[in-house]
Amino acid sequence: MLNWIDYRQELVGRIGEIAKLSPDTVRGYQALSSAGQKKDLLGAKTRELIALAVAVSLRCDGCITVHTAEALKHGATREEIAEALGVAVAIN
């Protein structure tokens, strides 16, 4: 079985490698990712739950593990994560 913590750490390291090869790409991604933080109308937890639901819809393992960790970091409960996942599954 995949160790999701190790997988997430490996992905984060790979992003650093990509940043060295294509810094403008990573800066662009970071600009898009942080755009919602400026007004902070939804809050970090809600943004991460939305990101997690989208990641499930896209079936992106890397995105799922990163946004799950971020949602937890911003105070999401297991129940909130389960509900966000349920919405994503239902819509798909």
C-alpha positions as CSV (number, residue, x, y, z in Angstrom):
1,M,0.0,0.0,0.0
2,L,1.2,3.5,-0.8
3,N,2.5,5.6,2.0
4,W,0.8,8.9,1.3
5,I,3.0,10.9,3.6
6,D,6.1,9.8,1.8
7,Y,4.4,10.3,-1.5
8,R,3.5,13.9,-0.6
9,Q,7.0,14.6,0.5
10,E,8.4,13.2,-2.7
11,L,6.0,15.4,-4.7
12,V,7.0,18.5,-2.9
13,G,10.6,17.7,-3.6
14,R,9.8,17.3,-7.3
15,I,8.1,20.7,-7.4
16,G,11.5,22.2,-6.3
17,E,13.1,20.4,-9.2
18,I,10.5,21.7,-11.7
19,A,11.0,25.2,-10.2
20,K,14.7,25.1,-11.2
21,L,13.9,24.0,-14.7
22,S,10.9,26.3,-15.3
23,P,10.7,29.0,-12.6
24,D,8.0,31.0,-14.5
25,T,5.7,28.0,-14.6
26,V,5.9,27.5,-10.8
27,R,5.5,31.2,-10.1
28,G,2.4,31.3,-12.4
29,Y,0.9,28.3,-10.5
30,Q,1.7,29.9,-7.2
31,A,0.1,33.2,-8.3
32,L,-3.1,31.4,-9.4
33,S,-3.2,29.3,-6.2
34,S,-2.8,32.3,-3.9
35,A,-5.2,34.6,-5.7
36,G,-8.1,33.7,-3.4
37,Q,-6.1,34.3,-0.3
38,K,-6.0,38.1,-0.9
39,K,-9.7,38.7,0.0
40,D,-10.0,35.5,2.0
41,L,-13.8,35.4,1.6
42,L,-14.0,31.6,1.9
43,G,-11.1,31.0,4.3
44,A,-8.2,28.6,3.9
45,K,-10.1,25.5,5.1
46,T,-13.0,25.9,2.7
47,R,-10.6,26.6,-0.2
48,E,-8.7,23.4,0.6
49,L,-11.9,21.4,0.8
50,I,-12.9,22.7,-2.6
51,A,-9.4,21.9,-3.9
52,L,-9.7,18.4,-2.5
53,A,-13.1,17.8,-4.1
54,V,-11.7,19.0,-7.5
55,A,-8.6,16.8,-7.0
56,V,-10.9,13.8,-6.5
57,S,-12.8,14.7,-9.6
58,L,-9.6,14.9,-11.6
59,R,-8.3,11.7,-10.0
60,C,-5.0,13.4,-9.2
61,D,-3.3,11.4,-6.5
62,G,-0.7,14.1,-5.9
63,C,-3.3,16.8,-5.6
64,I,-5.4,14.7,-3.3
65,T,-2.6,14.0,-0.9
66,V,-1.4,17.7,-0.8
67,H,-4.9,19.2,-0.4
68,T,-5.9,16.6,2.3
69,A,-2.9,17.6,4.3
70,E,-3.5,21.3,3.8
71,A,-7.2,20.9,4.7
72,L,-6.2,19.2,8.0
73,K,-3.6,21.9,8.6
74,H,-6.3,24.5,8.3
75,G,-8.6,22.8,10.8
76,A,-10.8,20.6,8.6
77,T,-12.2,17.6,10.4
78,R,-12.3,14.1,9.1
79,E,-16.1,14.5,8.8
80,E,-15.7,17.7,6.7
81,I,-13.2,15.9,4.4
82,A,-15.6,13.0,4.1
83,E,-18.4,15.3,3.2
84,A,-16.3,17.1,0.6
85,L,-15.3,13.8,-0.9
86,G,-18.9,12.6,-0.9
87,V,-20.0,15.7,-2.9
88,A,-17.2,15.2,-5.4
89,V,-18.1,11.5,-5.9
90,A,-21.8,12.4,-6.2
91,I,-21.2,15.1,-8.8
92,N,-18.9,12.8,-10.8
